[in-house]
């Protein structure tokens, strides 16, 4: 669910706060992938803030073993 929320927040028109996101390898890789594509993801304890940006590429994205 956290990975899906990160993607939706990255596509939103305004910044989004995710409260108590799952912190796992998959979600940290997703946050890093979004950052590589131009999205700002700030992790501050139990709240992550996602600020959409103009998506850009090419970018190197490591998805690990994620199925999302």
CHARMM internal coordinates of N, CA and C (Angstrom, degrees):
IC EDIT
DIST 1 N 1 CA 1.4430
DIST 1 CA 1 C 1.5304
ANGL 1 N 1 CA 1 C 110.77
DIST 1 C 2 N 1.3214
ANGL 1 CA 1 C 2 N 117.31
DIHE 1 N 1 CA 1 C 2 N -39.13
DIST 2 N 2 CA 1.4673
ANGL 1 C 2 N 2 CA 119.82
DIHE 1 CA 1 C 2 N 2 CA -178.92
DIST 2 CA 2 C 1.5239
ANGL 2 N 2 CA 2 C 111.08
DIHE 1 C 2 N 2 CA 2 C -63.33
DIST 2 C 3 N 1.3318
ANGL 2 CA 2 C 3 N 117.47
DIHE 2 N 2 CA 2 C 3 N -41.74
DIST 3 N 3 CA 1.4610
ANGL 2 C 3 N 3 CA 119.00
DIHE 2 CA 2 C 3 N 3 CA 178.47
DIST 3 CA 3 C 1.5191
ANGL 3 N 3 CA 3 C 111.32
DIHE 2 C 3 N 3 CA 3 C -61.68
DIST 3 C 4 N 1.3013
ANGL 3 CA 3 C 4 N 116.94
DIHE 3 N 3 CA 3 C 4 N -41.99
DIST 4 N 4 CA 1.4716
ANGL 3 C 4 N 4 CA 120.23
DIHE 3 CA 3 C 4 N 4 CA 178.57
DIST 4 CA 4 C 1.5249
ANGL 4 N 4 CA 4 C 110.56
DIHE 3 C 4 N 4 CA 4 C -64.70
DIST 4 C 5 N 1.3211
ANGL 4 CA 4 C 5 N 116.58
DIHE 4 N 4 CA 4 C 5 N -40.39
DIST 5 N 5 CA 1.4719
ANGL 4 C 5 N 5 CA 120.21
DIHE 4 CA 4 C 5 N 5 CA 178.46
DIST 5 CA 5 C 1.5223
ANGL 5 N 5 CA 5 C 110.82
DIHE 4 C 5 N 5 CA 5 C -64.43
DIST 5 C 6 N 1.3279
ANGL 5 CA 5 C 6 N 117.52
DIHE 5 N 5 CA 5 C 6 N -37.69
DIST 6 N 6 CA 1.4612
ANGL 5 C 6 N 6 CA 120.69
DIHE 5 CA 5 C 6 N 6 CA 178.33
DIST 6 CA 6 C 1.5295
ANGL 6 N 6 CA 6 C 111.00
DIHE 5 C 6 N 6 CA 6 C -62.89
DIST 6 C 7 N 1.3255
ANGL 6 CA 6 C 7 N 117.02
DIHE 6 N 6 CA 6 C 7 N -44.08
DIST 7 N 7 CA 1.4630
ANGL 6 C 7 N 7 CA 120.66
DIHE 6 CA 6 C 7 N 7 CA -179.67
DIST 7 CA 7 C 1.5258
ANGL 7 N 7 CA 7 C 110.41
DIHE 6 C 7 N 7 CA 7 C -65.34
DIST 7 C 8 N 1.3197
ANGL 7 CA 7 C 8 N 117.21
DIHE 7 N 7 CA 7 C 8 N -45.71
DIST 8 N 8 CA 1.4657
ANGL 7 C 8 N 8 CA 120.27
DIHE 7 CA 7 C 8 N 8 CA 178.95
DIST 8 CA 8 C 1.5259
ANGL 8 N 8 CA 8 C 110.97
DIHE 7 C 8 N 8 CA 8 C -62.01
DIST 8 C 9 N 1.3248
ANGL 8 CA 8 C 9 N 117.19
DIHE 8 N 8 CA 8 C 9 N -40.53
DIST 9 N 9 CA 1.4657
ANGL 8 C 9 N 9 CA 120.68
DIHE 8 CA 8 C 9 N 9 CA 178.97
DIST 9 CA 9 C 1.5288
ANGL 9 N 9 CA 9 C 110.64
DIHE 8 C 9 N 9 CA 9 C -65.23
DIST 9 C 10 N 1.3256
ANGL 9 CA 9 C 10 N 116.72
DIHE 9 N 9 CA 9 C 10 N -36.00
DIST 10 N 10 CA 1.4634
ANGL 9 C 10 N 10 CA 120.53
DIHE 9 CA 9 C 10 N 10 CA 179.14
DIST 10 CA 10 C 1.5243
ANGL 10 N 10 CA 10 C 111.71
DIHE 9 C 10 N 10 CA 10 C -66.42
DIST 10 C 11 N 1.3253
ANGL 10 CA 10 C 11 N 116.99
DIHE 10 N 10 CA 10 C 11 N -26.56
DIST 11 N 11 CA 1.4628
ANGL 10 C 11 N 11 CA 122.02
DIHE 10 CA 10 C 11 N 11 CA -179.50
DIST 11 CA 11 C 1.5300
ANGL 11 N 11 CA 11 C 113.15
DIHE 10 C 11 N 11 CA 11 C -95.03
DIST 11 C 12 N 1.3232
ANGL 11 CA 11 C 12 N 116.92
DIHE 11 N 11 CA 11 C 12 N -3.96
DIST 12 N 12 CA 1.4669
ANGL 11 C 12 N 12 CA 121.40
DIHE 11 CA 11 C 12 N 12 CA -177.57
DIST 12 CA 12 C 1.5291
ANGL 12 N 12 CA 12 C 111.12
DIHE 11 C 12 N 12 CA 12 C -70.89
DIST 12 C 13 N 1.3217
ANGL 12 CA 12 C 13 N 114.61
DIHE 12 N 12 CA 12 C 13 N 164.79
DIST 13 N 13 CA 1.4726
ANGL 12 C 13 N 13 CA 120.33
DIHE 12 CA 12 C 13 N 13 CA -180.00
DIST 13 CA 13 C 1.5282
ANGL 13 N 13 CA 13 C 111.85
DIHE 12 C 13 N 13 CA 13 C -82.24
DIST 13 C 14 N 1.3303
ANGL 13 CA 13 C 14 N 117.14
DIHE 13 N 13 CA 13 C 14 N -20.55
DIST 14 N 14 CA 1.4613
ANGL 13 C 14 N 14 CA 121.75
DIHE 13 CA 13 C 14 N 14 CA -176.54
DIST 14 CA 14 C 1.5256
ANGL 14 N 14 CA 14 C 109.74
DIHE 13 C 14 N 14 CA 14 C -134.41
DIST 14 C 15 N 1.3331
ANGL 14 CA 14 C 15 N 117.38
DIHE 14 N 14 CA 14 C 15 N 164.51
DIST 15 N 15 CA 1.4686
ANGL 14 C 15 N 15 CA 120.26
DIHE 14 CA 14 C 15 N 15 CA 176.91
DIST 15 CA 15 C 1.5290
ANGL 15 N 15 CA 15 C 111.49
DIHE 14 C 15 N 15 CA 15 C -58.71
DIST 15 C 16 N 1.3125
ANGL 15 CA 15 C 16 N 114.75
DIHE 15 N 15 CA 15 C 16 N 149.43
DIST 16 N 16 CA 1.4655
ANGL 15 C 16 N 16 CA 122.16
DIHE 15 CA 15 C 16 N 16 CA -178.61
DIST 16 CA 16 C 1.5089
ANGL 16 N 16 CA 16 C 109.18
DIHE 15 C 16 N 16 CA 16 C -128.85
DIST 16 C 17 N 1.3253
ANGL 16 CA 16 C 17 N 116.60
DIHE 16 N 16 CA 16 C 17 N 141.80
DIST 17 N 17 CA 1.4679
ANGL 16 C 17 N 17 CA 121.53
DIHE 16 CA 16 C 17 N 17 CA 174.36
DIST 17 CA 17 C 1.5266
ANGL 17 N 17 CA 17 C 108.80
DIHE 16 C 17 N 17 CA 17 C -109.54
DIST 17 C 18 N 1.3115
ANGL 17 CA 17 C 18 N 115.56
DIHE 17 N 17 CA 17 C 18 N 129.04
DIST 18 N 18 CA 1.4587
ANGL 17 C 18 N 18 CA 121.66
DIHE 17 CA 17 C 18 N 18 CA 175.14
DIST 18 CA 18 C 1.5263
ANGL 18 N 18 CA 18 C 107.49
DIHE 17 C 18 N 18 CA 18 C -104.36
DIST 18 C 19 N 1.3155
ANGL 18 CA 18 C 19 N 115.98
DIHE 18 N 18 CA 18 C 19 N 119.83
DIST 19 N 19 CA 1.4648
ANGL 18 C 19 N 19 CA 121.09
DIHE 18 CA 18 C 19 N 19 CA -178.96
DIST 19 CA 19 C 1.5248
ANGL 19 N 19 CA 19 C 109.79
DIHE 18 C 19 N 19 CA 19 C -95.91
DIST 19 C 20 N 1.3069
ANGL 19 CA 19 C 20 N 115.31
DIHE 19 N 19 CA 19 C 20 N 129.83
DIST 20 N 20 CA 1.4573
ANGL 19 C 20 N 20 CA 124.10
DIHE 19 CA 19 C 20 N 20 CA 178.94
DIST 20 CA 20 C 1.5258
ANGL 20 N 20 CA 20 C 112.71
DIHE 19 C 20 N 20 CA 20 C 54.00
DIST 20 C 21 N 1.3487
ANGL 20 CA 20 C 21 N 117.15
DIHE 20 N 20 CA 20 C 21 N 53.56
DIST 21 N 21 CA 1.4631
ANGL 20 C 21 N 21 CA 118.92
DIHE 20 CA 20 C 21 N 21 CA 177.49
DIST 21 CA 21 C 1.5212
ANGL 21 N 21 CA 21 C 110.61
DIHE 20 C 21 N 21 CA 21 C -70.08
DIST 21 C 22 N 1.3122
ANGL 21 CA 21 C 22 N 115.58
DIHE 21 N 21 CA 21 C 22 N 155.13
DIST 22 N 22 CA 1.4515
ANGL 21 C 22 N 22 CA 120.17
DIHE 21 CA 21 C 22 N 22 CA 173.34
DIST 22 CA 22 C 1.5273
ANGL 22 N 22 CA 22 C 107.88
DIHE 21 C 22 N 22 CA 22 C -68.32
DIST 22 C 23 N 1.3020
ANGL 22 CA 22 C 23 N 116.51
DIHE 22 N 22 CA 22 C 23 N 127.58
DIST 23 N 23 CA 1.4622
ANGL 22 C 23 N 23 CA 120.90
DIHE 22 CA 22 C 23 N 23 CA 176.89
DIST 23 CA 23 C 1.5245
ANGL 23 N 23 CA 23 C 106.68
DIHE 22 C 23 N 23 CA 23 C -102.89
DIST 23 C 24 N 1.3273
ANGL 23 CA 23 C 24 N 115.46
DIHE 23 N 23 CA 23 C 24 N 109.43
DIST 24 N 24 CA 1.4609
ANGL 23 C 24 N 24 CA 121.50
DIHE 23 CA 23 C 24 N 24 CA -178.82
DIST 24 CA 24 C 1.5230
ANGL 24 N 24 CA 24 C 108.03
DIHE 23 C 24 N 24 CA 24 C -146.87
DIST 24 C 25 N 1.2989
ANGL 24 CA 24 C 25 N 116.47
DIHE 24 N 24 CA 24 C 25 N 175.01
DIST 25 N 25 CA 1.4584
ANGL 24 C 25 N 25 CA 120.21
DIHE 24 CA 24 C 25 N 25 CA 178.61
DIST 25 CA 25 C 1.5249
ANGL 25 N 25 CA 25 C 110.04
DIHE 24 C 25 N 25 CA 25 C -60.23
DIST 25 C 26 N 1.3343
ANGL 25 CA 25 C 26 N 116.79
DIHE 25 N 25 CA 25 C 26 N -43.83
DIST 26 N 26 CA 1.4620
ANGL 25 C 26 N 26 CA 119.99
DIHE 25 CA 25 C 26 N 26 CA -179.41
DIST 26 CA 26 C 1.5267
ANGL 26 N 26 CA 26 C 111.99
DIHE 25 C 26 N 26 CA 26 C -60.75
DIST 26 C 27 N 1.3328
ANGL 26 CA 26 C 27 N 117.67
DIHE 26 N 26 CA 26 C 27 N -42.99
DIST 27 N 27 CA 1.4612
ANGL 26 C 27 N 27 CA 119.09
DIHE 26 CA 26 C 27 N 27 CA -177.05
DIST 27 CA 27 C 1.5259
ANGL 27 N 27 CA 27 C 111.98
DIHE 26 C 27 N 27 CA 27 C -73.63
DIST 27 C 28 N 1.3198
ANGL 27 CA 27 C 28 N 117.69
DIHE 27 N 27 CA 27 C 28 N -33.75
DIST 28 N 28 CA 1.4655
ANGL 27 C 28 N 28 CA 118.40
DIHE 27 CA 27 C 28 N 28 CA 177.03
DIST 28 CA 28 C 1.5321
ANGL 28 N 28 CA 28 C 110.48
DIHE 27 C 28 N 28 CA 28 C -71.24
DIST 28 C 29 N 1.3347
ANGL 28 CA 28 C 29 N 117.70
DIHE 28 N 28 CA 28 C 29 N -34.12
DIST 29 N 29 CA 1.4587
ANGL 28 C 29 N 29 CA 120.41
DIHE 28 CA 28 C 29 N 29 CA 174.62
DIST 29 CA 29 C 1.5282
ANGL 29 N 29 CA 29 C 111.06
DIHE 28 C 29 N 29 CA 29 C -66.44
DIST 29 C 30 N 1.3361
ANGL 29 CA 29 C 30 N 117.22
DIHE 29 N 29 CA 29 C 30 N -39.60
DIST 30 N 30 CA 1.4630
ANGL 29 C 30 N 30 CA 120.48
DIHE 29 CA 29 C 30 N 30 CA 178.26
DIST 30 CA 30 C 1.5246
ANGL 30 N 30 CA 30 C 110.57
DIHE 29 C 30 N 30 CA 30 C -64.24
DIST 30 C 31 N 1.3188
ANGL 30 CA 30 C 31 N 117.25
DIHE 30 N 30 CA 30 C 31 N -43.38
DIST 31 N 31 CA 1.4649
ANGL 30 C 31 N 31 CA 120.73
DIHE 30 CA 30 C 31 N 31 CA 178.15
DIST 31 CA 31 C 1.5267
ANGL 31 N 31 CA 31 C 110.27
DIHE 30 C 31 N 31 CA 31 C -61.01
DIST 31 C 32 N 1.3244
ANGL 31 CA 31 C 32 N 117.10
DIHE 31 N 31 CA 31 C 32 N -41.82
DIST 32 N 32 CA 1.4654
ANGL 31 C 32 N 32 CA 121.07
DIHE 31 CA 31 C 32 N 32 CA 178.60
DIST 32 CA 32 C 1.5250
ANGL 32 N 32 CA 32 C 110.85
DIHE 31 C 32 N 32 CA 32 C -65.44
DIST 32 C 33 N 1.3214
ANGL 32 CA 32 C 33 N 117.40
DIHE 32 N 32 CA 32 C 33 N -39.66
DIST 33 N 33 CA 1.4609
ANGL 32 C 33 N 33 CA 121.12
DIHE 32 CA 32 C 33 N 33 CA 178.37
DIST 33 CA 33 C 1.5232
ANGL 33 N 33 CA 33 C 110.72
DIHE 32 C 33 N 33 CA 33 C -63.14
DIST 33 C 34 N 1.3263
ANGL 33 CA 33 C 34 N 116.88
DIHE 33 N 33 CA 33 C 34 N -43.99
DIST 34 N 34 CA 1.4610
ANGL 33 C 34 N 34 CA 120.12
DIHE 33 CA 33 C 34 N 34 CA 178.57
DIST 34 CA 34 C 1.5207
ANGL 34 N 34 CA 34 C 111.12
DIHE 33 C 34 N 34 CA 34 C -63.66
DIST 34 C 35 N 1.3276
ANGL 34 CA 34 C 35 N 116.53
DIHE 34 N 34 CA 34 C 35 N -39.76
DIST 35 N 35 CA 1.4718
ANGL 34 C 35 N 35 CA 119.68
DIHE 34 CA 34 C 35 N 35 CA 176.86
DIST 35 CA 35 C 1.5379
ANGL 35 N 35 CA 35 C 110.40
DIHE 34 C 35 N 35 CA 35 C -60.50
DIST 35 C 36 N 1.3270
ANGL 35 CA 35 C 36 N 116.43
DIHE 35 N 35 CA 35 C 36 N -42.08
DIST 36 N 36 CA 1.4684
ANGL 35 C 36 N 36 CA 120.46
DIHE 35 CA 35 C 36 N 36 CA 179.97
DIST 36 CA 36 C 1.5223
ANGL 36 N 36 CA 36 C 111.58
DIHE 35 C 36 N 36 CA 36 C -63.03
DIST 36 C 37 N 1.3311
ANGL 36 CA 36 C 37 N 116.65
DIHE 36 N 36 CA 36 C 37 N -25.33
DIST 37 N 37 CA 1.4615
ANGL 36 C 37 N 37 CA 122.04
DIHE 36 CA 36 C 37 N 37 CA -179.38
DIST 37 CA 37 C 1.5238
ANGL 37 N 37 CA 37 C 113.09
DIHE 36 C 37 N 37 CA 37 C -92.92
DIST 37 C 38 N 1.3477
ANGL 37 CA 37 C 38 N 117.75
DIHE 37 N 37 CA 37 C 38 N 0.32
DIST 38 N 38 CA 1.4618
ANGL 37 C 38 N 38 CA 120.45
DIHE 37 CA 37 C 38 N 38 CA 175.09
DIST 38 CA 38 C 1.5109
ANGL 38 N 38 CA 38 C 116.63
DIHE 37 C 38 N 38 CA 38 C 108.53
DIST 38 C 39 N 1.3257
ANGL 38 CA 38 C 39 N 117.67
DIHE 38 N 38 CA 38 C 39 N 6.24
DIST 39 N 39 CA 1.4619
ANGL 38 C 39 N 39 CA 122.36
DIHE 38 CA 38 C 39 N 39 CA 179.30
DIST 39 CA 39 C 1.5260
ANGL 39 N 39 CA 39 C 108.84
DIHE 38 C 39 N 39 CA 39 C -94.68
DIST 39 C 40 N 1.3238
ANGL 39 CA 39 C 40 N 117.26
DIHE 39 N 39 CA 39 C 40 N 141.84
DIST 40 N 40 CA 1.4635
ANGL 39 C 40 N 40 CA 120.91
DIHE 39 CA 39 C 40 N 40 CA 175.61
DIST 40 CA 40 C 1.5178
ANGL 40 N 40 CA 40 C 108.76
DIHE 39 C 40 N 40 CA 40 C -93.27
DIST 40 C 41 N 1.3166
ANGL 40 CA 40 C 41 N 116.95
DIHE 40 N 40 CA 40 C 41 N 122.70
DIST 41 N 41 CA 1.4661
ANGL 40 C 41 N 41 CA 122.28
DIHE 40 CA 40 C 41 N 41 CA 175.75
DIST 41 CA 41 C 1.5151
ANGL 41 N 41 CA 41 C 106.86
DIHE 40 C 41 N 41 CA 41 C -123.48
DIST 41 C 42 N 1.3372
ANGL 41 CA 41 C 42 N 115.79
DIHE 41 N 41 CA 41 C 42 N 117.29
DIST 42 N 42 CA 1.4531
ANGL 41 C 42 N 42 CA 121.75
DIHE 41 CA 41 C 42 N 42 CA -179.80
DIST 42 CA 42 C 1.5199
ANGL 42 N 42 CA 42 C 108.93
DIHE 41 C 42 N 42 CA 42 C -112.32
DIST 42 C 43 N 1.3126
ANGL 42 CA 42 C 43 N 116.51
DIHE 42 N 42 CA 42 C 43 N 123.41
DIST 43 N 43 CA 1.4641
ANGL 42 C 43 N 43 CA 121.86
DIHE 42 CA 42 C 43 N 43 CA 179.61
DIST 43 CA 43 C 1.5190
ANGL 43 N 43 CA 43 C 108.08
DIHE 42 C 43 N 43 CA 43 C -101.08
DIST 43 C 44 N 1.3270
ANGL 43 CA 43 C 44 N 116.28
DIHE 43 N 43 CA 43 C 44 N 116.72
DIST 44 N 44 CA 1.4615
ANGL 43 C 44 N 44 CA 121.74
DIHE 43 CA 43 C 44 N 44 CA -178.60
DIST 44 CA 44 C 1.5254
ANGL 44 N 44 CA 44 C 108.48
DIHE 43 C 44 N 44 CA 44 C -131.30
DIST 44 C 45 N 1.3219
ANGL 44 CA 44 C 45 N 115.57
DIHE 44 N 44 CA 44 C 45 N 83.54
DIST 45 N 45 CA 1.4580
ANGL 44 C 45 N 45 CA 119.69
DIHE 44 CA 44 C 45 N 45 CA -179.76
DIST 45 CA 45 C 1.5179
ANGL 45 N 45 CA 45 C 111.09
DIHE 44 C 45 N 45 CA 45 C 65.72
DIST 45 C 46 N 1.3308
ANGL 45 CA 45 C 46 N 115.95
DIHE 45 N 45 CA 45 C 46 N -125.11
DIST 46 N 46 CA 1.4580
ANGL 45 C 46 N 46 CA 122.12
DIHE 45 CA 45 C 46 N 46 CA -177.39
DIST 46 CA 46 C 1.5224
ANGL 46 N 46 CA 46 C 113.60
DIHE 45 C 46 N 46 CA 46 C -84.29
DIST 46 C 47 N 1.3290
ANGL 46 CA 46 C 47 N 117.75
DIHE 46 N 46 CA 46 C 47 N 6.30
DIST 47 N 47 CA 1.4643
ANGL 46 C 47 N 47 CA 121.00
DIHE 46 CA 46 C 47 N 47 CA 179.46
DIST 47 CA 47 C 1.5240
ANGL 47 N 47 CA 47 C 109.08
DIHE 46 C 47 N 47 CA 47 C -128.96
DIST 47 C 48 N 1.3126
ANGL 47 CA 47 C 48 N 115.47
DIHE 47 N 47 CA 47 C 48 N 126.60
DIST 48 N 48 CA 1.4615
ANGL 47 C 48 N 48 CA 121.41
DIHE 47 CA 47 C 48 N 48 CA 172.43
DIST 48 CA 48 C 1.5126
ANGL 48 N 48 CA 48 C 107.15
DIHE 47 C 48 N 48 CA 48 C -108.95
DIST 48 C 49 N 1.3260
ANGL 48 CA 48 C 49 N 116.64
DIHE 48 N 48 CA 48 C 49 N 134.34
DIST 49 N 49 CA 1.4599
ANGL 48 C 49 N 49 CA 120.78
DIHE 48 CA 48 C 49 N 49 CA 176.94
DIST 49 CA 49 C 1.5269
ANGL 49 N 49 CA 49 C 108.43
DIHE 48 C 49 N 49 CA 49 C -110.05
DIST 49 C 50 N 1.3230
ANGL 49 CA 49 C 50 N 114.40
DIHE 49 N 49 CA 49 C 50 N 131.45
DIST 50 N 50 CA 1.4531
ANGL 49 C 50 N 50 CA 121.27
DIHE 49 CA 49 C 50 N 50 CA -179.56
DIST 50 CA 50 C 1.5243
ANGL 50 N 50 CA 50 C 107.87
DIHE 49 C 50 N 50 CA 50 C -116.90
DIST 50 C 51 N 1.3329
ANGL 50 CA 50 C 51 N 115.43
DIHE 50 N 50 CA 50 C 51 N 120.97
DIST 51 N 51 CA 1.4665
ANGL 50 C 51 N 51 CA 121.07
DIHE 50 CA 50 C 51 N 51 CA 179.44
DIST 51 CA 51 C 1.5249
ANGL 51 N 51 CA 51 C 107.31
DIHE 50 C 51 N 51 CA 51 C -114.14
DIST 51 C 52 N 1.3318
ANGL 51 CA 51 C 52 N 116.57
DIHE 51 N 51 CA 51 C 52 N 112.46
DIST 52 N 52 CA 1.4651
ANGL 51 C 52 N 52 CA 119.24
DIHE 51 CA 51 C 52 N 52 CA -179.11
DIST 52 CA 52 C 1.5232
ANGL 52 N 52 CA 52 C 111.07
DIHE 51 C 52 N 52 CA 52 C -60.84
DIST 52 C 53 N 1.2865
ANGL 52 CA 52 C 53 N 115.35
DIHE 52 N 52 CA 52 C 53 N 148.63
DIST 53 N 53 CA 1.4587
ANGL 52 C 53 N 53 CA 121.88
DIHE 52 CA 52 C 53 N 53 CA 175.18
DIST 53 CA 53 C 1.5113
ANGL 53 N 53 CA 53 C 108.26
DIHE 52 C 53 N 53 CA 53 C -137.21
DIST 53 C 54 N 1.2948
ANGL 53 CA 53 C 54 N 116.19
DIHE 53 N 53 CA 53 C 54 N 174.62
DIST 54 N 54 CA 1.4577
ANGL 53 C 54 N 54 CA 118.95
DIHE 53 CA 53 C 54 N 54 CA 176.51
DIST 54 CA 54 C 1.5202
ANGL 54 N 54 CA 54 C 107.47
DIHE 53 C 54 N 54 CA 54 C -70.62
DIST 54 C 55 N 1.3174
ANGL 54 CA 54 C 55 N 116.27
DIHE 54 N 54 CA 54 C 55 N 118.54
DIST 55 N 55 CA 1.4613
ANGL 54 C 55 N 55 CA 119.87
DIHE 54 CA 54 C 55 N 55 CA -178.30
DIST 55 CA 55 C 1.5174
ANGL 55 N 55 CA 55 C 109.56
DIHE 54 C 55 N 55 CA 55 C -65.37
DIST 55 C 56 N 1.3326
ANGL 55 CA 55 C 56 N 114.99
DIHE 55 N 55 CA 55 C 56 N 138.02
DIST 56 N 56 CA 1.4580
ANGL 55 C 56 N 56 CA 120.08
DIHE 55 CA 55 C 56 N 56 CA -177.70
DIST 56 CA 56 C 1.5249
ANGL 56 N 56 CA 56 C 109.59
DIHE 55 C 56 N 56 CA 56 C -138.50
DIST 56 C 57 N 1.2797
ANGL 56 CA 56 C 57 N 115.12
DIHE 56 N 56 CA 56 C 57 N 161.80
DIST 57 N 57 CA 1.4446
ANGL 56 C 57 N 57 CA 121.76
DIHE 56 CA 56 C 57 N 57 CA 177.50
DIST 57 CA 57 C 1.5076
ANGL 57 N 57 CA 57 C 107.61
DIHE 56 C 57 N 57 CA 57 C -160.48
DIST 57 C 58 N 1.2591
ANGL 57 CA 57 C 58 N 120.18
DIHE 57 N 57 CA 57 C 58 N 177.12
DIST 58 N 58 CA 1.4613
ANGL 57 C 58 N 58 CA 124.57
DIHE 57 CA 57 C 58 N 58 CA 2.72
DIST 58 CA 58 C 1.5231
ANGL 58 N 58 CA 58 C 110.87
DIHE 57 C 58 N 58 CA 58 C -72.72
DIST 58 C 59 N 1.3043
ANGL 58 CA 58 C 59 N 115.05
DIHE 58 N 58 CA 58 C 59 N 157.84
DIST 59 N 59 CA 1.4567
ANGL 58 C 59 N 59 CA 120.93
DIHE 58 CA 58 C 59 N 59 CA 179.99
DIST 59 CA 59 C 1.5193
ANGL 59 N 59 CA 59 C 109.01
DIHE 58 C 59 N 59 CA 59 C -143.09
DIST 59 C 60 N 1.2980
ANGL 59 CA 59 C 60 N 115.17
DIHE 59 N 59 CA 59 C 60 N 147.98
DIST 60 N 60 CA 1.4627
ANGL 59 C 60 N 60 CA 120.26
DIHE 59 CA 59 C 60 N 60 CA 174.70
DIST 60 CA 60 C 1.5273
ANGL 60 N 60 CA 60 C 107.55
DIHE 59 C 60 N 60 CA 60 C -89.49
DIST 60 C 61 N 1.3159
ANGL 60 CA 60 C 61 N 116.58
DIHE 60 N 60 CA 60 C 61 N 122.72
DIST 61 N 61 CA 1.4586
ANGL 60 C 61 N 61 CA 122.26
DIHE 60 CA 60 C 61 N 61 CA -176.67
DIST 61 CA 61 C 1.5237
ANGL 61 N 61 CA 61 C 109.38
DIHE 60 C 61 N 61 CA 61 C -123.91
DIST 61 C 62 N 1.3228
ANGL 61 CA 61 C 62 N 116.57
DIHE 61 N 61 CA 61 C 62 N 121.32
DIST 62 N 62 CA 1.4689
ANGL 61 C 62 N 62 CA 122.22
DIHE 61 CA 61 C 62 N 62 CA 176.85
DIST 62 CA 62 C 1.5209
ANGL 62 N 62 CA 62 C 107.37
DIHE 61 C 62 N 62 CA 62 C -100.68
DIST 62 C 63 N 1.3274
ANGL 62 CA 62 C 63 N 117.04
DIHE 62 N 62 CA 62 C 63 N 113.12
DIST 63 N 63 CA 1.4597
ANGL 62 C 63 N 63 CA 120.78
DIHE 62 CA 62 C 63 N 63 CA -179.30
DIST 63 CA 63 C 1.5217
ANGL 63 N 63 CA 63 C 112.63
DIHE 62 C 63 N 63 CA 63 C -97.62
DIST 63 C 64 N 1.3185
ANGL 63 CA 63 C 64 N 117.17
DIHE 63 N 63 CA 63 C 64 N -1.49
DIST 64 N 64 CA 1.4586
ANGL 63 C 64 N 64 CA 119.31
DIHE 63 CA 63 C 64 N 64 CA -179.65
DIST 64 CA 64 C 1.5220
ANGL 64 N 64 CA 64 C 109.28
DIHE 63 C 64 N 64 CA 64 C 58.47
DIST 64 C 65 N 1.3026
ANGL 64 CA 64 C 65 N 115.84
DIHE 64 N 64 CA 64 C 65 N -132.53
DIST 65 N 65 CA 1.4739
ANGL 64 C 65 N 65 CA 121.42
DIHE 64 CA 64 C 65 N 65 CA 177.88
DIST 65 CA 65 C 1.5264
ANGL 65 N 65 CA 65 C 110.81
DIHE 64 C 65 N 65 CA 65 C -106.40
DIST 65 C 66 N 1.3235
ANGL 65 CA 65 C 66 N 116.64
DIHE 65 N 65 CA 65 C 66 N 18.03
DIST 66 N 66 CA 1.4567
ANGL 65 C 66 N 66 CA 120.96
DIHE 65 CA 65 C 66 N 66 CA -177.09
DIST 66 CA 66 C 1.5156
ANGL 66 N 66 CA 66 C 111.67
DIHE 65 C 66 N 66 CA 66 C -63.98
DIST 66 C 67 N 1.3126
ANGL 66 CA 66 C 67 N 115.38
DIHE 66 N 66 CA 66 C 67 N 140.05
DIST 67 N 67 CA 1.4610
ANGL 66 C 67 N 67 CA 120.55
DIHE 66 CA 66 C 67 N 67 CA 175.91
DIST 67 CA 67 C 1.5078
ANGL 67 N 67 CA 67 C 112.84
DIHE 66 C 67 N 67 CA 67 C -98.65
DIST 67 C 68 N 1.3382
ANGL 67 CA 67 C 68 N 117.60
DIHE 67 N 67 CA 67 C 68 N 1.15
DIST 68 N 68 CA 1.4685
ANGL 67 C 68 N 68 CA 120.30
DIHE 67 CA 67 C 68 N 68 CA -177.74
DIST 68 CA 68 C 1.5025
ANGL 68 N 68 CA 68 C 110.65
DIHE 67 C 68 N 68 CA 68 C -77.37
END
COOR INIT
IC SEED 1 N 1 CA 1 C
IC BUILD
